[in-house]
Amino acid sequence: MSQALVVGLDLGGTKIAGALVSHDGRILSRSRTATPAVRGAEAVLDAAAALAAQLASSAPTGSTLLGIGLGAAGTIDPVTASVVAATDTLPGWAGTQLREELTRALTTGAHALPSSLWATGSPGIEAVNDVHAHALGEAWLGAAAGAPSTLLVAFGTGVGGSFLTEGRPLTGAHHVAGHLGHLPSVQAAGLPCSCGAHSHLEAIASGPAVASAYARRGGNPGLDTPAVFALAAAGDPLATEVVRTAALAAGEAMAGLANAFDPHVLLVSGGLSEAGRLWWEPMLVAYREHTLSSLRATSPVAATLGGDAATLGAASLLLHRARH
């Protein structure tokens, strides 16, 4: 019997990860490549198309390929599958028509595949922001599987998030919903944010913010975030305080979001969430201090799918559409 398959891609500023995914979420093959960001949007799309073609070509004989699901960096319009806005991490990325360009590359371009490979003669292309894709993966097969609503907050290079209801991400009127790093934070008072404003959550609770805070307060300016966490684990007072402040800011922000959205499951992901009790314990203290009384019995939980979350979530854009 023919099985429906989708290529899921997770396209970020440093890497493009992909997987060939079955209708029930099994990953049949994986691949990844570096993102040629400095060469511009055309080169990035070419790399994505090459990876998608490689994975599609590995599909078992008799399979039905529905297309490509894409979780991409930037502000993504999911209706048109286009990039509305992007940071300098991907120069020239804003304005890219993902559906149009990937369809061209996979049907008539350098990475064209036979039309017979696709269920409808050409690949279906769906796209969302990469953090929305991460949340979709966790809501399908991860820590939030089966939950009617999910709020995911990711603390990594930046701070992002996604709120899902009945398996659909809230993207907002201008497609910027989920930019949680730009919530005001009292812990970040006066600190410059990557967006050009001040006192935002990302300026205190992201990975780079931890290293910056350590250096700003007199620590070694050459240390990266993992090194600061290692010092904290070894008992260094300054490193411990820096990590604690980042965790308090994270917990306060998640409490406010939980009060506003009341999700069935609140997920935490990203590099900081993997740092252990030095981050989790103060984060949970702040979360419980600031949540409404009816929410104090709830707790944020760690995401479980790791690097597969976004590719699975991207694949679900087509697989779940096909079910309905």
C-alpha positions as CSV (number, residue, x, y, z in Angstrom):
1,M,0.0,0.0,0.0
2,S,1.2,3.5,-0.9
3,Q,2.2,5.6,2.1
4,A,2.0,9.4,2.2
5,L,5.3,11.1,2.8
6,V,6.5,14.7,3.3
7,V,9.9,16.3,3.4
8,G,10.2,18.5,6.5
9,L,12.8,21.2,6.5
10,D,14.1,23.4,9.4
11,L,15.8,26.4,7.8
12,G,17.8,28.6,10.2
13,G,20.7,31.0,10.0
14,T,23.4,28.4,10.4
15,K,22.0,25.1,9.2
16,I,19.2,23.5,7.2
17,A,18.0,20.2,8.7
18,G,15.6,17.9,6.8
19,A,13.8,14.7,7.2
20,L,11.6,12.4,5.1
21,V,8.6,11.9,7.3
22,S,5.7,9.3,7.1
23,H,2.1,10.0,7.8
24,D,2.4,8.7,11.3
25,G,5.5,10.7,12.2
26,R,8.3,8.1,11.5
27,I,11.5,9.7,10.2
28,L,12.6,7.5,7.3
29,S,15.8,9.5,6.5
30,R,17.6,12.6,7.7
31,S,20.1,15.0,6.2
32,R,21.5,18.5,6.9
33,T,23.6,21.1,5.3
34,A,25.1,24.5,6.3
35,T,23.1,27.5,5.5
36,P,25.0,29.7,3.0
37,A,23.6,32.8,4.6
38,V,26.3,35.2,3.5
39,R,25.7,34.4,-0.1
40,G,22.1,35.6,0.0
41,A,18.6,34.3,-0.3
42,E,19.1,32.7,-3.7
43,A,21.9,30.5,-2.4
44,V,19.9,29.6,0.7
45,L,17.0,28.5,-1.4
46,D,19.2,26.5,-3.7
47,A,20.7,24.7,-0.7
48,A,17.2,24.0,0.7
49,A,16.0,22.7,-2.7
50,A,19.0,20.5,-3.0
51,L,18.4,19.0,0.4
52,A,14.7,18.5,-0.3
53,A,15.4,16.8,-3.6
54,Q,17.9,14.5,-1.9
55,L,15.4,13.4,0.7
56,A,12.5,13.1,-1.8
57,S,14.6,10.9,-4.0
58,S,15.2,8.5,-1.1
59,A,11.5,7.7,-0.8
60,P,10.6,4.0,-1.0
61,T,9.2,2.8,-4.3
62,G,5.4,3.3,-4.5
63,S,5.3,6.1,-1.9
64,T,3.2,9.2,-2.4
65,L,5.1,12.4,-1.8
66,L,2.8,15.3,-0.8
67,G,5.5,18.0,-0.8
68,I,7.7,20.1,1.4
69,G,6.8,21.5,4.8
70,L,9.2,24.3,5.8
71,G,9.9,25.9,9.2
72,A,11.9,29.0,8.3
73,A,13.7,31.7,10.2
74,G,12.1,35.1,9.9
75,T,8.5,36.4,10.0
76,I,6.6,34.1,7.7
77,D,3.2,34.6,6.1
78,P,1.8,31.1,6.2
79,V,-0.9,31.8,3.7
80,T,1.4,32.9,0.9
81,A,4.5,31.0,2.3
82,S,6.6,34.2,2.0
83,V,9.1,35.9,4.2
84,V,7.6,39.2,5.5
85,A,10.7,40.3,7.5
86,A,14.0,38.9,8.7
87,T,17.1,39.9,10.6
88,D,20.6,40.3,9.2
89,T,21.3,36.7,10.1
90,L,19.9,35.9,6.6
91,P,20.8,38.9,4.4
92,G,18.2,39.5,1.7
93,W,15.8,37.0,3.1
94,A,12.9,39.4,3.6
95,G,10.6,39.3,0.6
96,T,11.5,35.8,-0.5
97,Q,8.6,33.8,-2.0
98,L,9.2,30.4,-0.5
99,R,6.4,28.5,-2.2
100,E,7.1,30.0,-5.6
101,E,10.9,29.7,-5.5
102,L,11.0,26.1,-4.1
103,T,8.3,24.9,-6.6
104,R,10.3,26.3,-9.5
105,A,13.6,24.8,-8.2
106,L,12.0,21.3,-7.7
107,T,10.0,21.3,-11.0
108,T,12.1,23.1,-13.6
109,G,15.3,24.2,-11.9
110,A,18.6,22.6,-11.1
111,H,17.1,20.2,-8.6
112,A,14.0,19.2,-10.6
113,L,12.4,15.9,-9.9
114,P,10.0,13.9,-12.0
115,S,6.4,15.1,-11.8
116,S,5.4,11.5,-11.2
117,L,7.1,11.6,-7.8
118,W,4.6,14.1,-6.4
119,A,1.0,13.2,-5.5
120,T,-0.4,16.1,-7.6
121,G,2.3,16.4,-10.2
122,S,4.2,19.2,-8.4
123,P,5.3,19.6,-4.7
124,G,2.9,21.2,-2.3
125,I,4.8,23.8,-0.3
126,E,3.7,25.0,3.2
127,A,5.7,27.3,5.5
128,V,5.7,28.8,9.0
129,N,8.2,30.4,11.3
130,D,10.7,27.9,12.7
131,V,9.5,28.2,16.3
132,H,5.9,27.6,15.2
133,A,7.2,24.5,13.5
134,H,9.0,23.4,16.7
135,A,5.7,23.8,18.6
136,L,3.7,21.9,16.0
137,G,6.2,19.0,16.3
138,E,5.9,18.8,20.1
139,A,2.1,19.1,19.9
140,W,2.0,16.2,17.4
141,L,4.5,13.7,18.8
142,G,6.3,15.3,21.8
143,A,5.6,16.6,25.3
144,A,2.3,18.3,24.3
145,A,0.9,15.4,22.2
146,G,-2.9,15.4,22.4
147,A,-3.2,18.8,24.3
148,P,-5.9,21.1,23.1
149,S,-3.7,24.1,23.5
150,T,0.1,24.5,23.8
151,L,2.4,27.4,24.6
152,L,6.0,26.8,23.8
153,V,8.8,29.2,24.8
154,A,12.3,28.7,23.5
155,F,15.3,30.2,25.2
156,G,18.3,29.9,22.9
157,T,20.2,32.3,20.7
158,G,17.1,34.5,21.0
159,V,13.8,34.0,22.8
160,G,10.8,32.9,20.7
161,G,7.5,31.1,21.2
162,S,4.3,29.8,19.7
163,F,0.8,29.4,20.9
164,L,-1.2,26.6,19.4
165,T,-4.9,25.9,19.6
166,E,-6.3,22.7,18.2
167,G,-3.1,22.2,16.3
168,R,-2.9,25.6,14.7
169,P,-0.4,28.4,15.5
170,L,-1.6,31.9,16.3
171,T,0.4,34.0,13.9
172,G,-1.3,37.3,14.3
173,A,-2.5,40.1,12.0
174,H,1.1,40.9,10.9
175,H,2.5,37.4,11.3
176,V,4.8,38.4,14.2
177,A,3.0,36.5,17.0
178,G,5.6,34.5,18.9
179,H,8.3,37.1,19.2
180,L,8.3,36.7,22.9
181,G,11.9,37.9,23.3
182,H,10.5,41.4,22.9
183,L,8.3,41.4,25.9
184,P,9.4,44.0,28.4
185,S,11.3,42.6,31.4
186,V,12.2,44.3,34.6
187,Q,15.3,42.2,34.9
188,A,16.5,43.7,31.6
189,A,16.0,47.4,32.6
190,G,18.0,49.6,30.4
191,L,19.7,46.8,28.4
192,P,19.8,47.2,24.6
193,C,17.9,44.5,22.7
194,S,18.7,43.1,19.2
195,C,15.6,44.8,17.9
196,G,17.0,48.3,18.7
197,A,14.8,48.9,21.8
198,H,15.7,48.5,25.4
199,S,14.6,46.4,28.4
200,H,13.3,43.4,26.5
201,L,13.4,39.8,27.7
202,E,15.9,38.7,25.0
203,A,18.4,41.1,26.4
204,I,18.6,39.2,29.7
205,A,17.2,35.7,29.2
206,S,18.8,34.5,25.9
207,G,22.0,32.5,25.6
208,P,24.1,35.4,24.4
209,A,22.7,37.6,27.1
210,V,24.0,35.3,29.8
211,A,27.6,35.6,28.5
212,S,27.2,39.3,28.0
213,A,25.9,39.8,31.5
214,Y,28.9,37.8,32.9
215,A,31.3,40.0,31.1
216,R,29.4,43.2,31.9
217,R,29.6,42.5,35.6
218,G,33.3,41.9,35.7
219,G,33.7,38.4,34.5
220,N,36.0,37.1,31.7
221,P,34.7,38.7,28.4
222,G,36.0,35.8,26.4
223,L,33.7,33.2,27.8
224,D,30.7,31.8,26.0
225,T,27.4,30.8,27.5
226,P,28.2,27.1,28.2
227,A,31.4,28.2,29.9
228,V,29.4,30.6,32.2
229,F,27.1,27.7,33.1
230,A,30.0,25.5,33.8
231,L,31.4,28.1,36.2
232,A,28.0,28.4,37.9
233,A,27.9,24.6,38.3
234,A,31.4,24.8,39.9
235,G,30.1,27.3,42.4
236,D,31.4,30.6,40.9
237,P,29.3,33.3,42.6
238,L,29.1,35.7,39.7
239,A,28.2,33.0,37.2
240,T,25.6,31.6,39.5
241,E,24.0,35.1,40.0
242,V,24.0,35.8,36.2
243,V,22.3,32.4,35.5
244,R,19.8,33.0,38.3
245,T,18.9,36.4,36.9
246,A,18.3,35.0,33.4
247,A,16.2,32.2,34.9
248,L,14.1,34.7,37.0
249,A,13.4,36.8,33.9
250,A,12.3,33.6,32.1
251,G,10.0,32.5,34.9
252,E,8.4,35.9,35.2
253,A,7.7,36.1,31.5
254,M,6.3,32.6,31.3
255,A,4.0,33.4,34.3
256,G,2.6,36.4,32.5
257,L,2.1,34.4,29.3
258,A,0.4,31.6,31.3
259,N,-1.9,34.1,33.0
260,A,-2.8,35.6,29.6
261,F,-3.3,32.4,27.6
262,D,-4.0,29.6,30.1
263,P,-2.5,26.9,28.0
264,H,-3.2,23.2,28.7
265,V,0.6,22.6,28.3
266,L,3.4,25.1,28.8
267,L,6.6,23.9,27.1
268,V,10.2,25.1,27.5
269,S,12.8,24.5,24.9
270,G,16.2,25.9,23.7
271,G,19.7,25.6,25.0
272,L,19.1,27.3,28.3
273,S,16.3,24.9,29.2
274,E,18.9,22.1,29.0
275,A,21.2,23.7,31.6
276,G,19.8,21.8,34.6
277,R,18.7,22.8,38.0
278,L,20.8,26.0,38.2
279,W,18.3,27.5,35.6
280,W,15.2,25.4,36.2
281,E,14.9,26.0,40.0
282,P,14.9,29.8,40.0
283,M,12.8,29.8,36.9
284,L,10.1,27.7,38.6
285,V,10.3,29.9,41.7
286,A,9.6,33.0,39.7
287,Y,6.9,31.3,37.6
288,R,5.0,30.2,40.7
289,E,5.4,33.6,42.4
290,H,3.8,35.4,39.5
291,T,1.1,33.0,38.2
292,L,-2.6,33.4,39.2
293,S,-3.6,31.1,42.1
294,S,-5.5,28.8,39.8
295,L,-2.4,28.1,37.8
296,R,0.1,27.5,40.6
297,A,-0.4,23.8,40.6
298,T,0.8,23.8,36.9
299,S,4.4,23.9,35.8
300,P,6.4,24.4,32.6
301,V,7.7,21.2,31.2
302,A,10.7,20.5,29.0
303,A,10.2,19.8,25.3
304,T,11.2,16.3,24.3
305,L,11.8,16.0,20.6
306,G,15.1,18.0,20.4
307,G,16.3,18.7,16.9
308,D,13.5,16.6,15.3
309,A,10.8,18.9,16.6
310,A,10.9,21.5,13.9
311,T,11.2,19.1,11.0
312,L,8.3,17.0,12.2
313,G,6.3,20.1,12.8
314,A,7.0,21.4,9.3
315,A,6.1,18.0,7.8
316,S,2.8,18.1,9.8
317,L,1.7,21.2,7.8
318,L,1.1,19.0,4.8
319,L,0.3,15.7,6.5
320,H,-2.4,17.1,8.8
321,R,-3.9,19.2,6.0
322,A,-4.2,16.0,4.0
323,R,-6.2,14.3,6.7
324,H,-9.0,16.9,6.7
